[in-house]
Amino acid sequence: MIELSTAAVILLLIAAFAAGWIDAVSGGGGLVQLPALLLVFPHSATLTAMGTNKTSSIIGTSVAVRTYTRAHRPDWSLARRIMAVAFIASGLGSFAATRISTELLRPAIVVVAQP
């Protein structure tokens, strides 16, 4: 069982809300949430933090798709093709992340997330 301080929980909540807002406005909320996860859980595997971040992204995107499809009629043929490409690209990105050493990956995430 992982025990978190109140400050760590508050930091994660602020990062999650900020990431959600940024995603809603322009996308890229993971650039806020992922460094927060790495900061709060410094000894966890980098890929675990990336997976946790991606899980919240999937949930947020699913809610956005549901909201959008209620208001608009999407071209499902085009959407299926785009989803197939996104699925393949995410698989390739995940594969690439498993091949990069943690010593290189963790600092790269922090540098990319800087404004």
N, C-alpha and C positions, 0 to 999 in steps of 0.2 A: 504494500500500500504506500502510495506516495503522499507525503504530507506537504502541503503548501502553506506558506505564510499568508496572512491577510493581504499584505502588500503585493505578493505574487499574483493572488487571485484578482485583485483590483487591477493590476497591470494587464493581465490577460483579458479581463472584461473590457477595459478601455481599448486595448488593441483590437479586440473582436468587433466592437461597435464602430471604431474608426475604419477598420478594414471593410466592414459592411457598407458604411456610408461611401467610402471611396469607390467600392465596386459599383454601387448604385449610380454614382455620378459619372465616373469615367473608367472604371475597371482598374485592376491592379492592387486590390486590397491585400493580396497575399504578400506584397512588399512591405506591409506594416505588420501583419500577423506572424509571418514566418520568423523574422528576427526576434519578436517578442517571445515566441515559443523557444527559440534557441537560447535566449537570455534566461528565461525562467527554468528551463531544463538543460543546463549546460552539459550534463553527462549522458544525456539520452542520444540515441543514434540520430544522425542528421536526417536519414531517410524516414525515420519515425516522425520527426517534426514535419517533414515535407508531406508525408501521408496525412497527418492530422490536419494540416493546412488545406490540403486538397479536398479532404472530406467536407470541411465547412464550405469550400468553394462550390462543390457539387450540390450541396443542399441549397445554397443561395441561388445558384443558376437554375436549379429545378423549380424553385418558387417563382423566379422571374419568368421562366418559360410558361409556367401555368398561368400566371397573370397576363402575359402577352397573348397567349392563345385564346383567352377568354374575350379579349378586346379586338383581336384581329384574326383573320383566317390566313394562316401561313401556307406557303407552298411546300407541302409535305414531301414531295419528290426531291426538291432542292434541299430541304432540311435533312433528309436521310443521307444524301450524299455528303453534306457538310459534316454531319455527325460521324460518318464513317471515316472521313479524313481526320477529324479531331481525335477519334478513338485510336487510330493508327499512330498519329503524331504523339499522343500522350503515352502510348506504349513505348515508342522509341525514346521519348524523353525519360521515362522511368528506367528503361534499360540503360541509357547513358548515365543516369545518376548513380546506378549501382556500380558502374565501372570507374567512376571518379573517386579518388581517395577522399576520406573525410577531412584530411588535413588541407586539401585544396577546396573542397566543396563548401565547408562551413564559412571560411573567410570570403569566398566568392559571393555567397548569399548575402552576407552583411554589406559588402561593397556595392552590390547591385541594388540593394534596398536603400542606399543613401540618396537623399534628394539632390 
